[in-house]
Amino acid sequence: VNPEDEEAAKLAALVEKGKSLKEGFKEEFRRGLHDEEVNEEVMRGVVEKMHQRKALRRNYMHLLSYSIFMCLYFTVLYFQSSAPTSYNVNNSLKNSFVPMDEEGEPLEAFGNYENVYDWIEATVAPAWADPVCGDGRCERPFEFAAFGRFGCKADCGEEPSVLPVLVHISADFDHPSESPMKLMNAASWNLCLRSVERLTQALPDLCWYPQNQRFSTVQEQVMRTLRLPDGMWYIALRGDTEGRVSGNIYDVSDSNRTLSIDT
């Protein structure tokens, strides 16, 4: 056997063996990549299942909480409800607002426009009626305890606590550039009570005099003694554009106390 042929055969065998090993390595590498993809897909599926399970558990907890709340709510309504009271309320509303026919059954349709007007006048109009002094109900803030020319004595009685007060108005209309008579005729005053209750109902403040009081002389000192309930009384000035009028309200029972200096 030729030594060179023998060496060539050995070399060829080594090359074939190398190719076989290379193909084996490639196959193992592809198989590993495939296994990694499979494992990653499995992990994603497991994580998704865990999220779905947590969401399902959270939804069940919300449903349980809502069910408990509704049970408590209906329990409270049951204990607060009263069949006779509910019947009386429903019957009162029915008799007040639902039009009835001659047989006492609910009216399904109005005969003409006059029936509609009659129903509105009988049901809606009384709900918006102004308070009436003397009906036995003191409806504040429209009615209140009587003092002076104000209030409803028949329904609310007399104001129990009144204070003797002195109203002092000082006016001097002398002006270097304006006509004193013009300033005097334009100015007026009144004594008013600021009430929070009336303010919330968009009602005007109560003023003691029906008409604003005017001045009769260019220089005048006005002194009025009145009996007023305690409150936010103030002197309301009108038309005094030059600031020629000032005023105070004093508590006669306490000479050191001034009720209001807001003019």
TIDRENBA-419538 format. One line per 10 residues: their letters; for each residue x, y, z of C-alpha. Coordinates in Angstrom, 1 decimal, decimal comma. Layout:
# TIDRENBA-419538
a) X Y Z | ... $
This chain:
# TIDRENBA-419538
vnpedeeaak) 0,0 0,0 0,0 | 1,3 3,4 -1,0 | 2,0 5,4 2,1 | 0,7 8,6 0,4 | -2,6 6,8 -0,4 | -2,9 5,7 3,2 | -2,3 9,3 4,5 | -4,9 10,6 2,0 | -7,4 8,0 3,2 | -6,8 9,1 6,9 $
laalvekgks) -7,2 12,7 5,9 | -10,4 12,1 4,1 | -11,8 10,1 7,1 | -10,9 13,0 9,4 | -12,7 15,5 7,0 | -15,8 13,4 6,9 | -15,8 13,1 10,7 | -15,4 16,9 11,0 | -18,4 17,4 8,7 | -20,4 14,9 10,7 $
lkegfkeefr) -19,5 16,7 13,9 | -20,4 20,1 12,3 | -23,8 18,9 11,2 | -24,4 17,5 14,6 | -23,5 20,8 16,3 | -25,9 22,6 13,9 | -28,7 20,2 14,7 | -28,1 20,6 18,4 | -28,1 24,4 18,1 | -31,3 24,5 16,1 $
rglhdeevne) -32,9 22,1 18,7 | -31,8 24,4 21,5 | -33,2 27,5 19,9 | -36,5 25,7 19,3 | -36,6 24,6 23,0 | -36,0 28,2 24,1 | -38,8 29,5 21,9 | -41,1 26,8 23,4 | -40,1 27,6 26,9 | -40,7 31,4 26,3 $
evmrgvvekm) -44,1 30,7 24,9 | -45,0 28,5 27,9 | -43,9 31,2 30,3 | -46,0 33,8 28,6 | -49,0 31,5 28,8 | -48,4 30,9 32,5 | -48,1 34,7 33,2 | -51,3 35,4 31,2 | -53,1 32,7 33,2 | -51,9 34,3 36,5 $
hqrkalrrny) -53,1 37,7 35,4 | -56,5 36,3 34,4 | -56,8 34,5 37,8 | -56,0 37,7 39,7 | -58,5 39,7 37,7 | -61,2 37,1 38,3 | -60,5 37,1 42,0 | -60,6 40,9 42,1 | -64,0 40,8 40,3 | -65,4 38,3 42,7 $
mhllsysifm) -64,3 40,5 45,6 | -66,0 43,5 44,0 | -69,2 41,5 43,5 | -69,1 40,3 47,1 | -68,6 43,8 48,4 | -71,4 45,2 46,3 | -73,7 42,3 47,4 | -73,0 43,0 51,1 | -73,6 46,8 50,6 | -76,9 46,1 48,9 $
clyftvlyfq) -78,0 43,7 51,6 | -77,2 46,3 54,3 | -78,9 49,1 52,3 | -82,1 47,1 51,8 | -82,0 46,1 55,5 | -81,8 49,8 56,6 | -84,7 50,6 54,2 | -86,8 47,8 55,6 | -86,3 49,0 59,2 | -86,9 52,6 58,3 $
ssaptsynvn) -90,0 51,9 56,2 | -93,5 51,8 57,7 | -96,4 50,5 55,7 | -99,0 52,8 57,2 | -96,8 55,9 56,8 | -95,9 55,0 53,2 | -99,6 54,5 52,4 | -100,5 57,8 53,9 | -97,8 59,6 52,0 | -98,7 58,0 48,7 $
nslknsfvpm) -102,4 58,6 49,3 | -101,8 62,2 50,1 | -99,8 62,8 47,0 | -102,3 61,0 44,9 | -105,2 63,0 46,3 | -103,3 66,3 45,9 | -101,8 65,9 42,4 | -103,7 63,2 40,5 | -107,0 64,5 39,0 | -110,0 62,4 39,8 $
deegepleaf) -113,3 61,8 38,0 | -116,7 61,9 39,6 | -116,4 58,3 40,8 | -113,1 58,9 42,5 | -110,9 57,2 39,9 | -107,8 58,7 38,4 | -108,7 60,8 35,4 | -107,0 59,5 32,2 | -107,5 62,6 30,1 | -108,8 66,2 30,5 $
gnyenvydwi) -112,0 67,1 28,7 | -110,9 70,6 27,7 | -108,5 73,4 28,5 | -110,7 74,7 31,3 | -110,2 71,4 33,2 | -106,4 71,9 32,9 | -106,6 75,4 34,2 | -108,9 74,3 37,1 | -106,4 71,5 38,0 | -103,4 73,9 38,0 $
eatvapawad) -105,3 76,4 40,1 | -106,4 73,7 42,6 | -103,0 71,9 42,9 | -100,1 74,1 41,9 | -101,3 77,6 42,9 | -101,7 76,7 46,7 | -98,1 75,5 46,8 | -96,9 79,0 45,8 | -99,3 81,0 47,9 | -97,8 83,9 50,0 $
pvcgdgrcer) -97,9 83,4 53,7 | -101,0 84,8 55,4 | -100,7 86,5 58,8 | -103,3 84,9 61,1 | -103,3 81,4 59,7 | -101,6 80,0 62,8 | -98,3 79,2 61,1 | -95,2 81,3 61,5 | -93,4 80,9 58,2 | -89,9 82,4 58,4 $
pfefaafgrf) -88,3 84,4 57,0 | -91,5 85,9 55,5 | -93,1 86,0 58,9 | -91,4 86,8 62,2 | -92,0 88,1 65,7 | -93,6 91,5 65,7 | -91,8 94,8 66,5 | -92,7 98,2 65,5 | -94,7 98,0 62,2 | -93,1 94,8 61,2 $
gckadcgeep) -93,8 91,1 61,8 | -96,9 89,0 62,4 | -98,0 89,1 66,0 | -100,9 86,7 65,4 | -98,7 83,9 64,2 | -95,2 84,6 65,7 | -96,0 86,7 68,8 | -94,1 89,8 69,9 | -90,3 90,2 69,8 | -89,3 89,3 73,4 $
svlpvlvhis) -85,9 91,2 73,4 | -85,8 94,8 72,2 | -83,3 97,5 72,9 | -83,8 101,2 73,4 | -81,6 102,9 70,9 | -80,7 106,5 69,9 | -80,3 107,3 66,2 | -78,2 110,4 65,6 | -77,9 111,8 62,1 | -75,6 114,9 61,5 $
adfdhpsesp) -75,9 116,8 58,2 | -74,0 119,9 57,0 | -74,5 120,7 53,4 | -72,4 123,8 53,2 | -70,0 123,3 50,2 | -67,5 125,7 48,6 | -68,5 124,7 45,0 | -71,9 123,0 45,1 | -75,3 124,4 46,0 | -76,2 123,5 49,6 $
mklmnaaswn) -79,9 123,3 48,7 | -79,2 120,9 45,9 | -77,1 118,7 48,1 | -79,8 118,8 50,8 | -82,7 117,9 48,5 | -80,7 115,0 47,0 | -79,8 113,3 50,3 | -82,0 111,0 52,4 | -81,6 108,4 55,0 | -83,4 105,4 56,6 $
lclrsverlt) -82,8 102,9 59,3 | -82,5 99,3 58,0 | -81,9 95,8 59,3 | -79,6 93,4 57,5 | -80,9 89,8 57,9 | -79,1 86,7 56,7 | -82,4 84,8 56,4 | -83,9 87,4 54,1 | -80,7 87,6 52,1 | -80,7 83,9 51,4 $
qalpdlcwyp) -84,3 84,3 50,1 | -83,3 87,3 48,0 | -85,6 89,5 50,1 | -84,7 93,2 50,6 | -83,5 94,5 54,0 | -86,2 95,7 56,4 | -86,2 99,5 56,7 | -87,9 101,2 59,7 | -89,5 104,1 57,7 | -91,7 103,3 54,7 $
qnqrfstvqe) -90,2 106,3 52,9 | -86,6 107,6 53,2 | -86,3 110,6 55,5 | -85,4 113,9 54,0 | -83,6 116,9 55,5 | -85,3 120,3 56,1 | -82,3 122,6 56,8 | -78,8 122,9 55,4 | -77,3 122,2 58,8 | -79,4 119,7 60,8 $
qvmrtlrlpd) -79,1 117,3 63,8 | -81,6 114,5 63,8 | -82,2 112,5 67,1 | -84,6 109,6 67,2 | -85,3 107,3 70,1 | -86,6 103,8 69,1 | -87,0 100,3 70,5 | -85,3 97,8 68,1 | -84,6 94,0 68,3 | -80,9 93,2 68,5 $
gmwyialrgd) -79,4 92,7 65,0 | -77,3 94,2 62,2 | -79,0 97,6 62,1 | -77,4 100,3 59,9 | -78,1 103,8 58,6 | -78,7 103,7 54,9 | -77,8 107,0 53,2 | -79,0 107,8 49,7 | -77,9 110,7 47,4 | -75,1 112,0 49,7 $
tegrvsgniy) -72,5 112,2 46,9 | -70,3 114,7 48,8 | -70,2 112,9 52,1 | -72,0 115,7 54,0 | -74,1 113,3 56,2 | -72,9 111,0 59,0 | -74,8 108,9 61,6 | -74,5 106,5 64,5 | -76,8 104,2 66,4 | -76,3 104,0 70,1 $
dvsdsnrtls) -77,6 101,6 72,7 | -79,3 103,8 75,3 | -79,0 101,1 78,0 | -75,2 101,1 77,5 | -73,9 104,5 76,5 | -70,5 103,0 75,6 | -72,0 100,6 73,0 | -72,5 101,7 69,4 | -74,7 99,4 67,4 | -73,6 100,6 64,0 $
idt) -71,5 103,3 62,5 | -71,8 101,9 59,0 | -73,4 104,7 56,9 $
